[in-house]
Amino acid sequence: MKSLALIGALASLAFISAAEAPANYQSFGGVTADSNPVTTRHYEAALKHCRPEAINPPRGTREVGSLRYSAALRACLYRQGYLDRGSFAYPANLAFDHFFGL
């Protein structure tokens, strides 16, 4: 049972995209981060705040391309008020996009 949980956790991390593009994020109000210059500046400020946290242990890692860095960056951006845009957040969800209707 523990091995199945470990395999499931590793598989879920494998499908995390490393997107930092503003088009992939939206605020809690549903406004995309690239919709106008003001929200883009706010997103860039949040990204500037989150990158040092994501690159330093214990939350992140110095390997910028790793899944741990992506997860730490994504978690920090969520705390700053930016979340992923549904099926665009994870590549695995794109196959099921027509089921979700996003």
C-alpha positions in Angstrom: 0.0 0.0 0.0 2.8 2.4 0.8 4.5 1.7 -2.5 1.3 2.5 -4.4 1.0 5.8 -2.5 4.7 6.6 -3.3 4.1 5.7 -7.0 1.0 7.9 -7.0 2.8 10.9 -5.5 5.7 10.6 -7.9 3.4 10.3 -10.9 1.5 13.4 -9.8 4.7 15.4 -9.5 5.8 14.2 -12.9 2.9 16.0 -14.5 3.6 19.4 -13.0 4.3 21.9 -15.7 7.1 24.5 -15.1 5.2 27.3 -16.7 6.0 30.8 -15.4 4.2 32.6 -18.2 1.5 35.1 -17.1 -0.9 33.5 -19.6 -1.0 30.3 -17.4 -2.0 32.1 -14.2 -5.0 34.0 -13.1 -5.9 35.9 -9.9 -8.5 34.6 -7.5 -11.0 36.8 -9.3 -10.5 35.0 -12.6 -8.5 37.7 -14.3 -5.6 36.3 -16.2 -2.2 37.7 -15.3 -1.6 38.9 -18.8 -4.9 40.7 -19.3 -3.6 44.2 -18.8 -0.3 46.0 -17.9 -1.3 46.5 -14.2 -2.0 42.8 -13.5 1.1 41.8 -15.5 3.2 44.1 -13.2 1.6 42.6 -10.1 2.3 39.1 -11.4 5.9 40.0 -12.2 6.3 41.4 -8.6 4.9 38.1 -7.2 7.2 36.1 -9.4 10.2 38.2 -8.2 9.1 37.5 -4.6 8.6 33.7 -5.2 11.7 32.8 -7.2 14.1 33.1 -4.2 11.8 31.0 -2.1 11.5 28.4 -4.7 15.3 28.2 -5.3 16.3 27.8 -1.7 15.9 24.7 0.5 13.9 23.6 2.4 10.9 24.5 0.2 12.6 24.5 -3.1 15.8 23.4 -4.8 18.6 25.1 -6.7 17.8 23.0 -9.8 15.5 25.4 -11.6 14.3 22.7 -14.0 13.3 20.2 -11.3 9.8 19.3 -10.3 10.4 20.4 -6.7 11.3 23.9 -7.9 8.1 24.1 -10.0 6.0 22.9 -7.1 7.5 25.4 -4.7 7.1 28.2 -7.2 3.5 27.3 -7.8 2.7 27.1 -4.1 4.3 30.5 -3.5 2.4 32.1 -6.4 -0.8 30.6 -5.0 -0.1 32.3 -1.7 0.5 35.6 -3.6 -3.0 35.3 -5.2 -2.2 33.6 -8.5 -3.5 30.2 -9.4 -3.2 27.9 -12.4 -5.8 28.1 -15.2 -7.5 24.7 -15.0 -6.6 22.3 -17.7 -3.6 24.4 -18.7 -1.9 23.8 -15.3 -1.0 20.2 -15.9 -0.2 18.6 -19.3 -2.0 15.4 -18.3 -5.3 17.3 -18.1 -5.1 18.4 -21.7 -6.2 14.9 -22.8 -9.3 15.3 -20.7 -10.1 18.9 -21.6 -13.3 18.0 -23.4 -14.6 16.2 -20.3 -14.1 19.2 -18.0 -15.4 21.8 -20.4 -12.8 24.4 -19.5 
